[in-house]
Amino acid sequence: MAGRYLLEISVDGLDKALAAERGGADRIELCADLSVGGLTPTQEVLCGVRKKVRIPIFSMVRPRAGDFVYSGSEFEDMKRAIADAKESGMDGVVLGILGKGYRVDVERTQELVSLAGPLPVTFHRAFDECADLRETLEAVIRTGATRILTSGGASGAPEGAAVLAGLIHLSRDRVTILPGGGISASNFNDVARRTHAHEFHSGLSSELPYSSGDYRRFEAEVRKLAGQVAQLP
């Protein structure tokens, strides 16, 4: 996708989704409770946002806060959430499952990827919980996921930019590396220059708290970021 850059914005409801769309976002990651990293939104929310928002929407599939090692019943909840996402007209889903030793649970993730098909799957920042990111990259590729949302194992993408660049090089177009975490208009150009990524993810929490209802300012911050994405060579 050389020459084409994309901005994904994470939101937790209709008003933020509409503000992100007006601001120039290319794609929405739709969640509940972003304060804990994002959880599965209800089907009512999925349908409500889908009716109003025209750009692609990826739904978070995460049954609870905390770690990413899930019980059998939580795994069944994830299956139902994927079915709800497909029924609601989502364009993709976002998920991640780890097993013992904080390694990717390849078998169960493959099952969810297959269930989600033909929708693409983003493996989320559970990736960053793993010790060996190179090994984890290969494991995620085996699951069939098409993207990895990651900060390069750091607190945010600006701090993990060098690792992100390495992951992008290692991926060799087998999976899309989606830098996320702490990206805003104030640091975007540096992250883009250092990582050579083509897709970027932001919730703009460094500019506005997730609890903020100032949708005009949120739209303005998205517009600043989208403008910088549009100016990339």
Summary of the structure (lengths in Angstrom):
residues: 233
radius of gyration: 16.3
end to end distance: 12.8
largest distance: 47.1
contacts: 815
relative contact order: 0.15
helix: 43%
strand: 16%
